[in-house]
Amino acid sequence: MCEPEWPQPGRERMIMPPPVGFRGMDVPDPEPALFKKMVGGAVFMMGDNPALPRMPERPTLLDFFRHRLTDITVRHLLTSAARALDAGLEEKVVLGCLLHDISNGCLIRSDHGYWGAQMIAPYVSEEIAWAVRYHQALRYFADESVGYQYPESYYRFFGPDYVPPDYIRQDAEMARNHKWYMTSRLITIYDTYFFDDVPMPDPERFTDIIGRHFREPEEGLGFDGSPSAHMWRTAIWPNNFL
């Protein structure tokens, strides 16, 4: 017997935004209104959203760049990594630049360095994951010895009076005295702090570096049972109700 098609043709598939995306905004909680629509036969989104490209059965890192990261984030990460590669930096730094804002583009923006580091930790060296984690704190603090200044664009993003919270200041101070400090600092140096409309670097340029330094699971990202597999699955199906 054939399995019934789900959802039935013509049924609306409703998307409930995650609370982290609308709490604090001047909008009502959409959940009660969505529940009322179920009376008319609407169902909540589960599985593949037809509005998004379908991911391969065994998705690779570059599949997420092609199909799930936002356009601005893809351009930003590729540009940062290309700048580091063109400057002749070590491949671990290039990969760190390629991954440092990955959470921004497909998962969550708040505390993106910490989320991104957790997301990639099972697949990269401990040093790369550490560098991604602490670039978030270090980017707020200048280091004149290597020519790093507080980004001018941050005055526009956050205002001239913004002061990073204590945990950021504490993590930056700790990172300054860590053996991997310069790996993380180089990410901040080769980051781009305003999203200019520059030519999009070819992602295939980084295929070999990814192959040498990113452990692609045979099952595909999200399906290998790693401690962060659920984060990759969330990016594959970002609109699932549960």
DARADA-V396382 format. One record per residue. N is the residue number from 0. RES is the residue in one small letter. OMEGA is omega as a letter, one per 40 degrees, with the letter a starting at -180 (none if undefined). Layout:
# DARADA-V396382
((N	RES	OMEGA) (N	RES	OMEGA))
This chain:
# DARADA-V396382
((0	m	a) (1	c	i) (2	e	i) (3	p	i) (4	e	i) (5	w	e) (6	p	i) (7	q	a) (8	p	i) (9	g	i) (10	r	i) (11	e	i) (12	r	a) (13	m	i) (14	i	i) (15	m	a) (16	p	i) (17	p	a) (18	p	a) (19	v	a) (20	g	a) (21	f	i) (22	r	a) (23	g	i) (24	m	a) (25	d	i) (26	v	i) (27	p	i) (28	d	a) (29	p	a) (30	e	a) (31	p	a) (32	a	i) (33	l	i) (34	f	i) (35	k	a) (36	k	i) (37	m	i) (38	v	i) (39	g	i) (40	g	i) (41	a	i) (42	v	i) (43	f	a) (44	m	i) (45	m	i) (46	g	a) (47	d	i) (48	n	a) (49	p	a) (50	a	a) (51	l	i) (52	p	i) (53	r	a) (54	m	i) (55	p	a) (56	e	i) (57	r	a) (58	p	i) (59	t	i) (60	l	a) (61	l	i) (62	d	i) (63	f	i) (64	f	a) (65	r	a) (66	h	a) (67	r	i) (68	l	i) (69	t	a) (70	d	a) (71	i	a) (72	t	i) (73	v	i) (74	r	a) (75	h	a) (76	l	i) (77	l	i) (78	t	i) (79	s	a) (80	a	i) (81	a	i) (82	r	i) (83	a	i) (84	l	a) (85	d	i) (86	a	i) (87	g	a) (88	l	i) (89	e	a) (90	e	i) (91	k	i) (92	v	i) (93	v	i) (94	l	i) (95	g	i) (96	c	a) (97	l	a) (98	l	a) (99	h	a) (100	d	a) (101	i	i) (102	s	i) (103	n	a) (104	g	a) (105	c	a) (106	l	a) (107	i	a) (108	r	a) (109	s	a) (110	d	a) (111	h	i) (112	g	a) (113	y	i) (114	w	a) (115	g	i) (116	a	i) (117	q	a) (118	m	a) (119	i	a) (120	a	a) (121	p	a) (122	y	a) (123	v	i) (124	s	i) (125	e	a) (126	e	a) (127	i	i) (128	a	i) (129	w	a) (130	a	i) (131	v	a) (132	r	a) (133	y	i) (134	h	a) (135	q	i) (136	a	a) (137	l	a) (138	r	a) (139	y	a) (140	f	a) (141	a	i) (142	d	a) (143	e	a) (144	s	i) (145	v	i) (146	g	i) (147	y	i) (148	q	i) (149	y	a) (150	p	i) (151	e	a) (152	s	a) (153	y	i) (154	y	i) (155	r	a) (156	f	a) (157	f	a) (158	g	a) (159	p	a) (160	d	a) (161	y	i) (162	v	i) (163	p	a) (164	p	a) (165	d	a) (166	y	i) (167	i	i) (168	r	a) (169	q	i) (170	d	i) (171	a	i) (172	e	i) (173	m	a) (174	a	a) (175	r	a) (176	n	a) (177	h	a) (178	k	a) (179	w	a) (180	y	a) (181	m	i) (182	t	i) (183	s	i) (184	r	i) (185	l	i) (186	i	i) (187	t	a) (188	i	a) (189	y	i) (190	d	i) (191	t	a) (192	y	i) (193	f	a) (194	f	i) (195	d	a) (196	d	a) (197	v	i) (198	p	a) (199	m	i) (200	p	i) (201	d	a) (202	p	a) (203	e	i) (204	r	a) (205	f	a) (206	t	a) (207	d	i) (208	i	i) (209	i	a) (210	g	a) (211	r	a) (212	h	i) (213	f	a) (214	r	a) (215	e	i) (216	p	a) (217	e	a) (218	e	a) (219	g	i) (220	l	a) (221	g	a) (222	f	a) (223	d	i) (224	g	i) (225	s	i) (226	p	i) (227	s	a) (228	a	a) (229	h	a) (230	m	i) (231	w	i) (232	r	i) (233	t	i) (234	a	i) (235	i	a) (236	w	a) (237	p	a) (238	n	i) (239	n	i) (240	f	i) (241	l	none))
